[in-house]
Amino acid sequence: MGTTHLDVDAAMHHLRLAEPRLQPLIERYGPPRLQRKRNSFHALAHSIIYQQLNGKAANTIYRRFLRLFPTRRFPSPEDVHKIPINQLRSAGISRRKATYLHALAEAYIMGDIKPKTFGKMSNAEIKSALTKVKGIGPWTADMFLMFSLNRPDILPVGDLGIQKGMQRLYCLPTLPNANDMRRLTAPWKPYRSVGSWYLWRLVD
């Protein structure tokens, strides 16, 4: 079964009660900005292009990528798959990432990723399908679940910002491991996506 979308008011109310340490962050930053993105291919391709790049460089490459396509809309999987690797590289995309973009496009074309079925799939099922695609790891899948699908209970244990935020929130001597993170945030369920957003604010 799919997971319901995010109810921000309910999440904030729950987190205030479940973890009083979050109260000052909720008061300071207000409702989390977790606006849902409708085009899943767009979101995942964007993530691949932006991997391991600073914002300015990634923005430049992304704009060059879009200029490879004649229409103003974001290219379809078929559009991307037709573009040769060398032409993608002309936009500043590395060969590795160009290969990843082709793999992602092929996954959509072949039906390995079916956006219309996401609503009936669990977080784990979506994550499993996405991470079978070369170039999409657990972190990218978590970000997709959180920001593109607005799934309410995502805890990206592999994210350094989340690790640092949790270390600071709970005054831990070292960065917590994944098991510790899940244990500490168990009371946050089913709204760990919102709790994670406040952890990012804490380290910002």
C-alpha positions as CSV (number, residue, x, y, z in Angstrom):
1,M,0.0,0.0,0.0
2,G,1.2,3.5,-0.7
3,T,1.9,6.0,2.0
4,T,-0.3,9.1,2.5
5,H,1.1,12.5,1.6
6,L,2.3,15.0,4.1
7,D,0.0,16.8,6.5
8,V,2.3,19.6,7.6
9,D,0.0,20.9,10.5
10,A,-0.4,17.4,11.9
11,A,3.4,16.8,11.6
12,M,4.3,20.0,13.4
13,H,1.8,19.3,16.2
14,H,3.1,15.7,16.6
15,L,6.8,16.7,16.7
16,R,6.2,19.4,19.3
17,L,4.8,16.7,21.6
18,A,7.1,13.9,20.6
19,E,10.4,15.8,20.8
20,P,10.4,19.1,22.8
21,R,14.0,19.8,21.6
22,L,12.5,20.5,18.1
23,Q,10.1,23.2,19.5
24,P,12.5,26.1,19.2
25,L,13.3,25.1,15.6
26,I,9.6,24.9,14.7
27,E,8.9,28.3,16.3
28,R,11.9,29.9,14.5
29,Y,11.4,28.4,11.0
30,G,7.7,27.7,10.8
31,P,6.2,25.2,8.4
32,P,8.7,23.2,6.4
33,R,9.1,23.9,2.7
34,L,8.6,20.5,1.1
35,Q,6.8,21.4,-2.1
36,R,5.9,18.4,-4.1
37,K,7.4,18.0,-7.7
38,R,5.1,16.3,-10.2
39,N,7.5,15.2,-12.9
40,S,9.5,12.3,-11.4
41,F,11.8,11.9,-14.4
42,H,12.7,15.6,-14.2
43,A,13.4,15.3,-10.4
44,L,15.7,12.3,-10.8
45,A,17.6,13.6,-13.8
46,H,18.1,16.9,-12.0
47,S,19.5,14.9,-9.0
48,I,22.0,13.0,-11.2
49,I,23.2,16.2,-12.9
50,Y,23.6,18.0,-9.5
51,Q,25.5,15.1,-7.8
52,Q,28.8,16.2,-6.2
53,L,28.7,19.7,-7.7
54,N,28.4,23.1,-6.1
55,G,25.2,25.0,-6.9
56,K,26.7,27.5,-9.4
57,A,28.5,24.9,-11.5
58,A,25.5,22.6,-11.4
59,N,23.1,25.4,-12.5
60,T,25.4,26.2,-15.5
61,I,25.6,22.6,-16.6
62,Y,21.8,22.1,-16.1
63,R,21.0,25.1,-18.3
64,R,23.4,23.8,-21.0
65,F,21.7,20.4,-20.8
66,L,18.2,21.9,-21.3
67,R,19.5,23.8,-24.4
68,L,20.3,20.5,-26.0
69,F,16.6,20.0,-26.6
70,P,14.5,22.2,-28.9
71,T,11.4,22.6,-26.7
72,R,11.0,24.7,-23.7
73,R,9.7,21.9,-21.5
74,F,11.9,19.4,-19.7
75,P,12.9,16.6,-22.1
76,S,11.1,13.2,-21.9
77,P,12.9,9.9,-21.2
78,E,12.7,9.3,-25.0
79,D,14.3,12.7,-25.7
80,V,17.2,12.1,-23.4
81,H,17.8,8.5,-24.6
82,K,18.1,9.7,-28.2
83,I,20.9,12.2,-27.3
84,P,24.3,10.6,-27.8
85,I,26.7,10.4,-24.8
86,N,29.2,12.8,-26.5
87,Q,26.5,15.4,-27.0
88,L,25.5,15.2,-23.4
89,R,29.1,15.7,-22.5
90,S,29.2,18.8,-24.6
91,A,26.9,20.4,-22.0
92,G,29.6,19.8,-19.3
93,I,28.1,16.5,-18.1
94,S,30.7,13.9,-17.2
95,R,30.7,10.6,-19.2
96,R,29.7,8.8,-16.0
97,K,26.7,11.0,-15.4
98,A,25.7,10.9,-19.1
99,T,25.7,7.1,-18.8
100,Y,23.5,7.5,-15.7
101,L,21.0,9.7,-17.5
102,H,20.7,7.2,-20.3
103,A,20.2,4.4,-17.8
104,L,17.5,6.5,-16.1
105,A,15.7,7.2,-19.4
106,E,15.9,3.5,-20.3
107,A,14.3,2.5,-17.0
108,Y,11.4,4.8,-17.8
109,I,11.1,3.6,-21.4
110,M,11.3,-0.1,-20.4
111,G,8.8,0.3,-17.6
112,D,11.2,-0.5,-14.8
113,I,10.2,2.8,-13.2
114,K,6.4,3.4,-13.5
115,P,5.4,6.8,-11.9
116,K,1.7,6.0,-12.1
117,T,2.2,3.1,-9.7
118,F,4.1,5.1,-7.0
119,G,0.8,5.9,-5.2
120,K,0.3,2.2,-4.6
121,M,3.9,1.5,-3.6
122,S,5.5,1.6,-0.2
123,N,8.6,3.7,0.5
124,A,10.8,0.6,0.5
125,E,9.3,-0.6,-2.9
126,I,10.0,2.7,-4.6
127,K,13.5,2.9,-3.1
128,S,14.2,-0.6,-4.3
129,A,13.1,0.2,-7.8
130,L,15.0,3.5,-8.0
131,T,18.3,2.1,-6.6
132,K,18.4,-0.6,-9.3
133,V,19.1,2.2,-11.8
134,K,22.8,2.9,-12.1
135,G,23.6,6.3,-10.7
136,I,20.7,6.4,-8.1
137,G,21.8,5.5,-4.6
138,P,19.9,5.4,-1.3
139,W,20.5,9.1,-0.6
140,T,19.0,10.2,-4.0
141,A,16.1,7.8,-3.5
142,D,15.4,9.3,0.0
143,M,15.5,12.9,-1.4
144,F,13.1,11.8,-4.1
145,L,10.7,10.2,-1.6
146,M,10.9,13.3,0.6
147,F,10.8,16.2,-1.9
148,S,9.2,14.8,-5.0
149,L,6.6,12.5,-3.5
150,N,6.2,14.2,-0.1
151,R,6.3,11.0,1.7
152,P,5.9,12.0,5.4
153,D,8.1,9.4,7.2
154,I,11.6,9.5,5.5
155,L,14.8,9.6,7.6
156,P,17.8,9.9,5.3
157,V,20.3,8.3,7.5
158,G,23.1,8.6,4.9
159,D,22.9,12.4,4.8
160,L,25.7,14.2,6.6
161,G,23.5,17.2,7.4
162,I,21.0,15.0,9.2
163,Q,23.8,13.2,11.1
164,K,25.2,16.5,12.2
165,G,21.8,17.9,13.1
166,M,21.0,14.9,15.2
167,Q,24.4,15.0,16.9
168,R,23.8,18.7,17.8
169,L,20.1,18.2,18.9
170,Y,21.0,15.3,21.2
171,C,24.4,16.6,22.3
172,L,26.1,13.4,21.1
173,P,29.9,13.1,21.3
174,T,30.2,11.7,17.8
175,L,28.0,11.4,14.7
176,P,25.3,8.9,15.2
177,N,25.1,5.7,13.2
178,A,22.0,4.6,11.2
179,N,20.7,2.4,14.0
180,D,21.1,5.2,16.6
181,M,19.3,7.6,14.3
182,R,16.4,5.3,13.8
183,R,16.2,4.7,17.6
184,L,16.3,8.4,18.5
185,T,13.7,9.4,16.0
186,A,11.3,6.5,16.7
187,P,9.0,8.9,18.6
188,W,8.9,11.2,15.5
189,K,7.1,8.6,13.4
190,P,5.2,9.0,11.1
191,Y,6.6,12.5,10.4
192,R,10.4,12.0,10.2
193,S,10.5,13.9,6.9
194,V,9.5,17.1,8.7
195,G,11.8,16.3,11.6
196,S,14.6,15.9,9.1
197,W,13.9,19.3,7.5
198,Y,14.3,20.9,10.9
199,L,17.6,19.1,11.5
200,W,18.9,20.7,8.2
201,R,17.9,24.1,9.5
202,L,19.7,23.4,12.8
203,V,23.1,22.9,10.9
204,D,22.4,25.7,8.4
